[in-house]
Structure formats: structure tokens, C-alpha cells
């Protein structure tokens, strides 16, 4: 089944990690990237062949500069075709473009230009509109209005086009120029007066992208218009509409694709799936899956900056993200070590890849040594001013693994970055919990914390204690169960008070039937098991976290297979798609969580690979079951399948790929990634805490 090119108009959310996520999600929503995920597909010939060649190097049929607006029938909005990346058609009725950027007048020129919306559409679409600039300039004066392009990549576009006209009651008799400005501030402008005033009514101005030579089309910052008065005062009105970039099908996809090493050529790798199903050896099966999974890390990497893409999506609405996070980088680093240990790549190739990542990390803007939550993979810009504690925690842990796996210069470089991290910056002295992060814009930490032990954030706490950033008492202040006063929690906890290191805490647990377990916040396998990629809880916490990991994995298995009658198990945060939209959601088993995430029948393969640590035989059996569904592509398992309809989200997440590859390495190489962490001074000190606890001792 070959990949088909379709447009993406969806929304994106970051995989969540948060204690109190139901509240924190509202806060963190302000920090998600709004414009850095762009559709991608293979190239395909347009339906028509035109005359004028503006030179697509790919050999695709050229586009006729005179027929740009004829691609879509009159009366229909341009956005129905993936050949257009519409900046604004003004149909939304607000001074905000389709990318989210506002239309503004340059500071100090507000009296020279007034922007209004008018219910007149250049394509005669129903409920359409247009932008009108009322210009009032003195002789030789200039006024500019602009809109943000939100770091848009239009490197595969052939034209910038717009519709324009003047008002007969107040004709515009000056000059009009359009300009593009890139991330670095480079601006190129072109005069479009003659095209806009050629005849009465709406005219077309279509500019080949070559005229903006010198502007970095990989990341555009502004589109602007400047009005000039000539030898006399100027008072007139000018209308603008259908401002768009134009290219071949999936112009947005094509624009971002060239930044990455590669992209899948097919949706389902049926031959490979059949081969895997026929593989009897469990070890051979897992190694083959690891090799396929590694292809994501090889290909979803920016060519220049070596940063891993947050996600790729193939199928009907393909997509690639031109942003990444510290957690993604962490999984790339540890995934590289895993690939080396599995002999998927050579030691030399692994060392080079790690060095490239460390080199890029040194270039990134930071706050007090910590990295921001999202970075653009092309120009390394910061997408927001939020610093996530847990994301930096995973990066710190990965750097510990790196310095143990690569002695010498690489270890020194990793340590130099680690020495910048001081996690006491996130510690709330009133609760002795770590804040979710720090909002640099507001200059304040989040009011929400990672307060529970059984979340993915415990790995960060363990690291910070081992490094000496936090006192070991912090570990005992983390909730085993929520305080009894939290009456809204899913069940009343049982247990008793314990004292360790002069800290009194409640050693609590929940019950499912006769089975005791310590809950996570949402009841997802991600929270229970993600830390086991680096922490050997089965060995060092056999009566505490390790025992709990096994218990809750069994409860997850039985809930899905026996209670819900799903054909496979593995409920954990993952992404689902609905047409042109996709959404990352928190999924879990409510009764296994303090608050409890919902179960929507969404099963994600990464959970089975995490479970190789806690329930290996059942995990492999479940992996084999998942292979019977259309859930496998060139880069391994897709993110999720929803039952009972067997709807597959054909999306690869860097987060998922890491949670597949690293556990495979641990399973096949006897805890190799865990051992790298525990042999480090940080890991040695931290494991003392793991050995002390007995969750269910009477």
C-alpha cells in the first residue's frame, strides 16, 4: 500500500507527564507549539499539466502562473486543496491569520493605516471576507502592516499569491509592496502595485518564490505590506484577500520533508509483518523490531542540526513535526546506546551521532542551564518560554547513560552539560515536591507539582537525589497514595505511617479484589513502567516499586483481556486520529489511579515493550498478538489501535520509539541501559533508596 498525499488541518498536543494533569494540562496548554507541525508525503503529479515552468527540480509538472487560482473551482475556499498553504482568506472574520498570527500596523503608524474586515470575498465564497486597509499618508510617507507567519516553512512553494483591488470611492494611487521576513530578520520586498491596479475589481498578484531570494524559506517570520505616497498626499482604500503560498500537492509536507534524512515510503509493511509473525524465536523477533524501530531515529532527524522530530504521521493525512523536546533528545541519546549494544549500528556511528547531539545541545538557548520544552529542529529557536522539570530530568538521566557508555571526551562533554542542571530550582520548600516547571515569561514556577511516587517523574527525583541536588528526604515526601483527606480519589487508601530519615509518611496502598498495589496518578502503564528503562526496580526494589510494577502489569493485562475483552492489552497515553485531526490523550485504568485517566479502548504497543521488564512472557505474547493487526510500518509499530473498531493511528512518536527500542536492549542485553545508569555515581547513590522500602509489609 503506497503512501498517498493528503492535507493536514489538525491540532497537536504534547504527550503529558504531569501529576495533577487534569489541572496542569490547562496551564501547560499555553506552552505547546502552535505552528511547527507540517504535513508531509511523497511527491505526486498534479491533475493538470501547465505551460510555464518555475522549475520544480523533482520533475513534477510545472504550474502555470496564470492559472494558480483556477486550481480550485470558483466559489470554493482555497484550503480544500493541498496545493495551497493559505495565510489568510479572511473568512474567519477576525484580524488573525490562518496560522494564528495577528494582523498589526507598525508601531507609530496606526494613524496612517487602519485595518478593517469587509464581507466581500474575492472568490465569492459564502460567508467570505477580505481585509481592507484605509491609507492616509502625507507626501513621501510610508506605512506598513504585517502578520506573523509563525515560523512557517515554505521552501517547496512555487508562488506567493494574493488577490487585491482598490475602492472606486477612495482609489489607491500610491505604491504597494509585499515583503517576506525570515527568522534572522532578512527581508526582501517586491512592488505589486501594477498587478493590483491592473483593472477594476479583484486582480491577482502571483510572485514566483525566486524573487525572494536571500530569505530563508525554511522559517518565515513575517509577511508585510507597505504603502507609499508619491509626490502628493495619499488617501485611499486597498482590499486584500486569498493570501496564499502555492505549490504541488502537499506543499506544506514538501516544504518540511527536505529538512529530514528520510520519510516512510509506505503505510503498511505487510511483508515485514508476515516475516515477524513467522519468526519463532522471541529474541530474533525483538531484534528485528528493534532494527525497524531504529529507522525512525535514523530518518526522522534534521539534516543540519541532528535533532529528532517529535513525530511523523503517514497514511491519509501525513505529517512531520519540525520541533522536538528534551525528552525526545534523551530518548535519541539512549536509543543510540541501545542500537549500539544491539549491534544495529557500529560503535563509531553511535559515537558520532551522540557527539552531534551534544554539539547541538550546546547551541540551544537555556534557562539557568535547563532546556526549554520545545525547540525548532531547523533553526533551533525556542518555541515557548516554558521549562519542564521532568523533560530535563529525562535528558539528565540520558546524559548519565551517555557518559558511562562513552568514556573519554564524550563523557566529559555530557558531564559539562549535566553540571549546568540544579534541580533544587524546581523544589517547593512548602511541599518538598518538584514543580512541573518554570514559566520564564511569567517568571514563576508552576503552581502544580509532581507529588506522587508512582509516576514517570520518580526517575527525575531519584537522579536529583543521587546527584545531590535534592536531599534524600524528598523521596519520602512523595505520596505513595494521596492523602486520606482527598475524598475524591478513586478509593480510600489503606496502610500505616512510617518514619524514614526523620520524615513521617503514609505507606499506603489500594486494593483490587485481594490484590494490593500502589496507584499512579492516572492508572496508565506509562507512569508505572517508563522509569524502568533506566532504573532496575526488579533488582533493587523487589519489595517495593519492582513488585508493584509486576502487580499492576498483571492487573492491566487482566483488565483488558478478561474484563473488557479487548484482544490485546496496553493502556497508556497515546495519540488518536480523527480525519485531519490528531490528539495526544491520557489513557489509563481509572481504578488503578488516584484520579484515573479514562479507558477509551486505545491500546498502544509501547506499553508491551515497557512490560518486558515486569512481565516479559506476557509482554512478548501481547506483542505477537498486536502484529496480527494492521499496526506495523517501515519504522515498526504505530502509536495506537482503538478497539473494537481496530482503528489505527498511523503515527510514529519519538517518545514511543524510545520506549520500544530501549526496553528491547535491556531485555536482550540483560539490563544494559539500566546498568549504565546504576554504575554511575548518581545511580549508585540513588539505589540505596530503592532497597529500603517494603510497600505491603504488615
Beta strands, then each sheet from edge to edge (+ up, - down):
strand 1: 37-38
strand 2: 84-88
strand 3: 103-105
strand 4: 113-118
strand 5: 130-137
strand 6: 142-152
strand 7: 159-166
strand 8: 175-182
strand 9: 187-191
strand 10: 203-208
strand 11: 220-228
strand 12: 234-246
strand 13: 311-313
strand 14: 319-321
strand 15: 323-324
strand 16: 366-367
strand 17: 370-371
strand 18: 375-376
strand 19: 386-388
strand 20: 427-428
strand 21: 433-435
strand 22: 437-439
strand 23: 444-445
strand 24: 449-450
strand 25: 494-500
strand 26: 503-512
strand 27: 515-517
strand 28: 574-578
strand 29: 581-585
strand 30: 602-603
strand 31: 632-633
strand 32: 636-637
strand 33: 640-642
strand 34: 647-649
strand 35: 651-653
sheet 1: 1+ 14- 13+ 35-
sheet 2: 2+ 12- 5+ 4-
sheet 3: 2+ 12- 7+ 10-
sheet 4: 3+ 6- 11+ 8- 9+
sheet 5: 15+ 18-
sheet 6: 16+ 17-
sheet 7: 19+ 22- 23+
sheet 8: 20+ 21- 24+
sheet 9: 25+ 26- 27+
sheet 10: 28+ 29-
sheet 11: 30+ 33- 34+
sheet 12: 31+ 32-
end
